[in-house]
Amino acid sequence: MSYDFDTVVARRGSGSLKWDLCEEGMLPMWVADMDFPAPPEVINALRQRAGHGIYGYTPVPDSYYAACQGWMQKRHGWDIRREWIVPTPGVLPAISLAVQAYTRPGDKIIIQPPVYHPFRKIIRDNGRQLVENPLKLKGNRYEMDCEHLKNLFDERTRVLILCSPHNPVGRVWSREELQGLVSLCINDDILIIADEIHADLIMAGHGHTPAALVSNEAARHVITCTAASKTFNLAGLSCSNLIIEDNRLRNIYTTLLNSMWIGWPNVFGLAATEAAYTSGEPWLEALLAYLKANYDFLATCLPRSLPGIQVFPLEGTYLAWLDFRSLGMSDDELNERILKKAGVWLDQGSMFGTGGAGFQRINIACPRQVLQEGLKRIVDAFIM
């Protein structure tokens, strides 16, 4: 079956955060939200559920758990049990609850910037101490700095939030890299909250390894955040899953989750996720090919038109990391040029924390003509 990723779907005025927050004429290429309709099977499942007409209290059905188990086994070689799956109303709420469940005010939580900026806000909003283990940049490749990490552990350090694949730099961590990180955390009894929401969005030639699978001991020190939302563009349906193998860790988490009465996801989120995991794989494979072609276009066009601008390798996600540092502009100057003169809304690299200055993040999950228009505007803003 063929899928159409080229048709531009009008989203302005549809209640879209991505499009309706920006003024008319501006091109939004920022937040991680694809400009593609969900797979036909998902749309049909939602129509069928909506057609029933009654949307009352809905427990998580057996078929939902089976779909999640089947997906993890087929895509990631992870044989998970039903009882390990903890449905939650989104990955960010799930991470915030995990911070509350496993740490106390004043405890230290480590992140690895430049990294997804809500992590920082979650830590601070919950009264925990933010500790940074910045990624090391070697040429055009980022690595985790495990030597520096070892020096950050003390009696108040409780958690490390792992972004895997890493947003915004696009790294897909190798099994060896993850083994090194997990081993260090196990030795100092540090819990890893692994945000693996982009785990299905892996470019050809790379493979995602769940952090919980890298050793026999890992499962007792890792909780994994997953969702179909990024993979199939379902973020507005508020449905995600934690995978927690360790009984003690799972009981701690579900006790807090149940005390807040938010353990049941949205009824439409359940239907969409089940349909996506059961029938959406052909669509995903077509999407990945389209995203790779979009990235190749970006990586060829932008440096050629603006020499000195570097497009970092994209191993996973649909968020490309652009290096404008050679221009010698401040972040404010750079943002003024791109946002105001080009009329393109990208995410400033500085919002991702240490190491992000001089960079911009661009969302390439859009029809090719939209990407072409965005790049033309950016190029024109710097050469005209």
N, C-alpha and C positions, 0 to 999 in steps of 0.2 A: 504494500500500500504506500502511496506517495502522500507527503504532507506538505502543506503550503506555509512556509515561513516568510515568504516575500510580500504578502499582502499587508498593507499598513492598516491597522485597525484604529479607528478614531477613539481615543480614550479621554480626551479632555471633556469635562462635564459629566464623567461617569462615576465620580466619587474616588478618583485615582489620586493617591498621595503623590505619586511620581509626576503626574501631569497637572493636577489642579492647584498645586502649590506654587507653580511658576506662572509668570505672566504670559499673555498671548504673544506668540511669535518666538518664545524661547524654546529651545530643544533640550528636554531633560534626559540626561544619560548618567544619572547618579545612583539612586537607591537600587538595591539588588531585587529588581522586579522586572520580569521579562515582558516584552511587548508582543508576546505570542499567546494565542488562545491555548487553553489546556487541551490535552488529547481528546479526541471525539468520544472515547469510551468514558472519560470522566464527565464530560458535558452531558452525555446520555444518562449516566448514573444520577447526576444531580437533577436532571429533568424528571426522571422517574420518581426520585424521592420527593421532589417538590410537588409532583402530581398527586401524591397520596393525600395531601391537604391537611394532615394532622402532624404537628411537630412537637409532640410532647416529650416527657422525660425518656431518654434513650440510653440504656446500658450498652456498653461496648460489646458487639456481637462476636461469637466465636469466629465467624468468617473474617473479621477484621484482624484478629490475632494471627490467623492462618496466613492471611495475605502478607502481613509484616514478616512473619517467619520465612515464608517462601522467598520474599524479595531479598532479605539479608543473606539467605543461603545461596541464591542464584547469583547475585551481583557481587557479594563480598566473601563468599565461602564461610559464612558465620552461622553455625547451627545454634540458634538461640531457642530457649524454652519459653513457652507462653508466659509463665509466671515472672520472667525477667522483664517483661514489657510493662512499662508504666505510662499509660496515656496521659498527656499533659496539654494545656491550652496554648502551646507555642513554646519555642526553644528559649527565648529570652525570659519569659516567666518561669520556665523550668530551671534555668540557671540561677535566677534570683532566689527561688525557693531552695535550691541546693546550697547556695551560700548561707542562707538562714539555717538550713538543716544541719550542716556539717561544721559551721564555725560560730564563734561568738563575737560580739562587738569588740573591736580592737585587734582581732586576729589578722594575720597577714595572708594576702592572696597574691599570687604571682601571675603576671601576664607577660607576653612576649611581643612588644611593639616593634615596628608599626603593626597594629592589630585592630580588629573590629572594635570601634569606639564604644559601643554600649557596655562592653566588659568593664571599662573604667568606671562608668556611671553606676553600674550595679554594685560594684565593690564599695564605692564611696557612699552611695545612698543607703546602704545597709550598715554603715558605720564600721566598715573593716578597713585595714590599712592596705593601700595599693603598693605593690612592690614590682619593679620592672626588671626583666631579663631581656634586654634588647636583642633582636636578631643581629647576626653578623652578616655584613654585606661583603661578599668576595666577588669582585667583578660584577656580573649581572645575576648572581645567584645568592640567595639568602640561606643561612644556616642557623640552627639553634646553638647558642653558646652554653654548652653544658659545663664548661670550666667555670664560667662566671656564675652559673646557676647554683653550683655547689656552695658557693660563698654566701648565698642568700638565705640558706636554711638556718633557722634558729628555733627556739622553743615556742614562738608565737606563729610560726609559719604552718599553715594548715592545708592550703589548697593551691594548685596550679591550674589555671584555665588554659587548655590546649585548643588552638584553632587548627583543625585538620580536615580538609585542606585549608591552607592559611589564606585568610582574607585580611588585607588586600593584596599581598605580594604574589599570590597564585602558586605557591609551592605545594606539591603533594609530597608529604614526608615519606621517606623510604622506611622499610621495616627496620633497617639498621639504626636509623636516626631515632625512631620511636623506641626501639629497645634501649638505647642509651638513656633517653629521657626517663622512661618508665623505671628503669633500674635505679636511677638516682633517687627518684621519688619514693620508691619502695623502701630503699635503705633508710630514709629519714621519715617514713610513715606520712608522706604527703599524698593527699587525695588528688587525683586528676579528674577534672570535669572536662571531658572531651566534646567540644562542639564539632560534630561531624555532619552538619546540615548540608554541606556542599559535596558530600562523599560520592554522590552519583554522577557529578559533573566533572569527569576526569577525561583529559585529552588523550588521544591515541599515543601509545608508547609509555604511558604511566599507569600505575595501579594503586588504588587506595587500600591501605591496611588499617583496619580498626585497631585503635590503641589497646583495647581490651584483649586482643588476640596475640600480642607479641611475646608473651611468656605465660607459663603456668600460673604465676603469681599475679599477673596483671589484673585479672578480673576482680581481685579483692581490693584493688586500689584505683579502679577506673569506673566512672559512670559515663555513659555515652548518650549524647543528645542527637536524635535523628528526627527527620520529618520528610514528607514528600513535597513540602512547600516550595523549596527552591527548585527541585528537580522538575516539577510539573506546573509551576507557577500557581500555587494554591495558598499563598501567604495570608490572604484575607479570610481563610476558613478556619483559622485558629485551631490547628490540630498538629500535635507532635508526639513523640515517644521518647522516654528514657529507657535505656537498656541497662539494667542493674543486676548483675549475676549474683553478687554477694548478698546473702539473706540479711545480714545485719545492716548493711548500707541501705538495702531496699526498704527494710522496716522503718528505719529512721526517716527516710524520705517520704514514704507513703503515710506515715503518721502525721507529718506536717501537712502534706497535701490534702488528706482527708479532713483534717481539722479546719481547713479553710474552705471546704466544700467546693473544690474546683477540680475534682478528679475525673469528671466526664467531659470529653471534648465536644465541640459543636457537632450536632447531628449531621450537618452537611459535610463537615470536615471528615467525619468517619466514612461517609459514603464515597467521597472523592478520593480519599487515601486508599481505601480498599480497591476501588476501580483502577486507580493508577498503578498500584503494586501488582494487581492481577493481570491487567491488560495493556499497560502503558509502555512496556519495554520497546516495542518497535518504534513508537513515537520518539522515545528518548534517544535511541540510536540515530535516528534521522536528525534530531536536534543537535546532538554532539558533532555530527558531520558539518552541519550548518554553522555552528559556533566556531569550529576549527577554521572554516573558510573565512568567516568574519575576522577572526584573529589574524590569519595570514594576510588578509587585505590591510588591516590596520598596521601590522608589523612591517609591511612593505611600503605602504603609502606615506605614513607619517614621517618616518626618518628621511625618506627620499625628498619629501617636500619641505621639511624643516630639519636640515642637517644639524646634528648635535642632540636632537631629541631621541631618547632611547625608549623602546618598548620592551619591557621585561618579558622573559619567556613565560608563557601561560601553561602550567601543568594541570591546573584544575580551577574550577569556578568559571563564571563568565564575566569576571571583573579583571580588566587588564590594568597593569601598574605602569604609569608613564613617568619618565624621568626628565624634568625640565631644568635640572640644576645647571646645565651648561650655559643657560641664558643669563645667569647671574642676577636674576630677579628675586625680590622678596616674595613671600607667599601672598601678601596683599596685592602686590603688582601683578603677579601671575594670575591670581583669581580675578582681578579687575579686567585683565585682558581677555580671559576666556569667558567669564560670566557676562561682563558688560559689553565688550566689543564684539566677541564672537556670538554671544547669545546662546551659549551652550552651558548647561549646568552639569559640571562634573563634581566629584567629591575631592575637596582639598586634602592633600596628603597629610598636612599637619593635624587634621582631626583624628588621625590614627595614632598620634602620639610620637614618642621619640623615634627619630629616623625618618619621619614622614615629610619633613620640610623639603620643598622643591619638587615634590611629586604630585600627581593627580591620578585619581582612579576613574576609569571609564567603564560603563556597562555596555557590553557589545551584544547583549541578547535582544536584538532588534532586527527588523528587516534590513537587508543590505543597503537599500536606498537611504534609509534613515542614518545608518553609520556613515555612508558616503557624504551625506549632507552635513553631518556633525563635523567630520574631519575637514571638509572644505571650509566651513566657517572658522574652525580653529586655525587652519593654515593661513587663511586670508587675514585673520586678526593679527598675525605676527609678521606678515610680509607686506601688508598694504599700509 
